[in-house]
């Protein structure tokens, strides 16, 4: 959206313009230039968007999508093509593994759940379509982050701070780099109670038509039910499912 005359717009229109600019331009000065609004007006609207959770401000003062924006984006993305093309593959993976299967999309520094299919087990995973987790923290996120360059991974670590969610969450940048290098080498990521105590998962990257890793698919289970060796034994099925979804999205290199 191009810059707009400040006085000719309603307050709601200005808010939407600032939100759109902040989603694509994280720096305050760039947002001001993009909107064409006065600095005071832009700052006031940004503060409101932060207050209501549509934006967050990182330690460097950059504006990033907040939990409300990610939740709305996740719900909207739940109805895009990947949901329809992945449905059959996901159902087959649930049947073959007997576990819960998730598909997520990358939005900025987060993995946002697009799909969740449960097995016939009596328990349910603590996950919701539209909810998000930092990429470094979960199997889905690591399956996406693992194909980034080292400078991009380091930048992600700096922005997120690698804060712990469980005692097993990776909080050391060198450990994260090593974990992601292993992810690339074997073609899948593992989450050993790093996101939720008592929950493990194995995840693989999904590539879009351009070859970019923008999505991931995972199998999740309780640690009391499956060992890490059990999960690694499921990895070929997860990788195959990811390849089938990638092909359905137009990626020729399965």
C-alpha positions, 0 to 999 in steps of 0.5 A, spaced: 500 500 500 502 506 498 503 512 502 497 516 504 495 523 505 495 523 513 488 527 514 484 524 509 483 517 512 479 515 518 483 512 524 481 505 522 484 506 515 490 509 518 491 503 523 490 498 518 495 502 513 500 502 519 499 494 521 500 492 514 507 497 513 509 494 520 508 486 517 513 488 512 517 493 515 520 492 522 524 498 523 520 505 525 523 509 520 521 504 514 514 504 517 514 512 517 516 512 510 512 506 507 505 510 510 507 517 509 504 519 516 507 523 521 512 520 526 507 522 532 501 519 528 505 512 526 508 511 533 501 512 537 498 507 532 504 502 533 503 503 541 496 501 540 497 495 536 503 493 541 498 494 546 493 489 543 497 484 541 498 485 534 505 487 534 511 486 539 517 490 539 524 486 540 530 488 544 533 492 538 526 496 537 524 492 531 516 491 530 514 484 529 507 480 528 504 479 535 500 473 537 494 476 535 496 477 528 499 470 528 493 467 530 489 471 525 494 469 520 494 462 522 486 461 522 486 464 515 492 460 512 488 454 515 483 454 509 489 455 503 491 450 498 496 446 502 490 444 507 486 441 502 492 438 498 495 435 505 489 432 508 489 426 504 496 425 506 495 427 513 490 422 514 494 416 511 500 418 516 495 418 522 493 411 520 500 409 519 503 411 525 497 411 530 499 418 532 497 426 532 499 429 525 501 437 525 502 441 519 505 448 520 507 454 516 512 459 517 510 466 519 516 471 521 520 467 527 514 462 528 511 456 526 503 457 526 499 450 526 495 450 520 492 443 520 492 438 526 489 431 525 488 426 532 489 419 532 484 414 535 488 414 542 484 417 548 489 423 549 489 429 545 495 434 544 496 441 547 495 444 540 491 449 536 490 451 529 492 458 529 497 457 535 504 459 534 511 457 537 518 460 536 521 456 530 527 454 535 523 451 540 519 445 536 520 440 531 516 443 526 520 450 527 526 446 527 524 442 520 523 449 517 529 453 520 534 447 519 534 449 511 536 457 513 543 460 512 547 460 519 547 468 519 539 467 518 539 462 524 543 467 528 539 473 527 533 468 529 536 466 535 538 474 537 531 476 535 527 470 540 533 470 545 532 462 545 528 463 552 526 456 555 519 453 555 521 446 558 528 444 561 529 441 555 528 447 550 535 449 546 537 455 549 544 455 547 546 458 540 551 453 538 547 447 541 542 450 536 546 450 530 549 443 531 542 440 532 540 444 525 546 441 522 544 434 524 537 436 522 539 438 515 544 431 514 538 426 516 532 430 513 528 431 519 528 434 526 526 431 533 523 435 539 524 431 545 520 434 550 523 441 548 516 444 547 511 440 552 514 436 558 512 429 556 511 430 548 516 428 543 515 429 535 519 428 529 518 433 523 520 434 516 520 440 511 515 441 506 517 445 500 513 450 496 513 451 488 519 455 488 523 450 493 523 454 499 521 451 506 515 454 508 512 449 511 513 442 515 509 436 518 510 432 524 508 426 528 507 427 535 506 422 541 507 422 548 514 420 551 511 414 555 508 411 549 514 412 544 522 412 545 526 417 541 528 411 537 521 409 535 520 416 533 526 416 528 523 409 525 517 413 523 522 419 520 522 415 513 514 416 513 514 423 515 519 425 510 515 421 505 509 425 507 512 431 506 515 430 499 508 428 497 505 434 500 511 438 496 509 435 490 502 437 490 504 444 491 508 444 485 515 442 487 518 437 482 524 435 487 521 430 492 
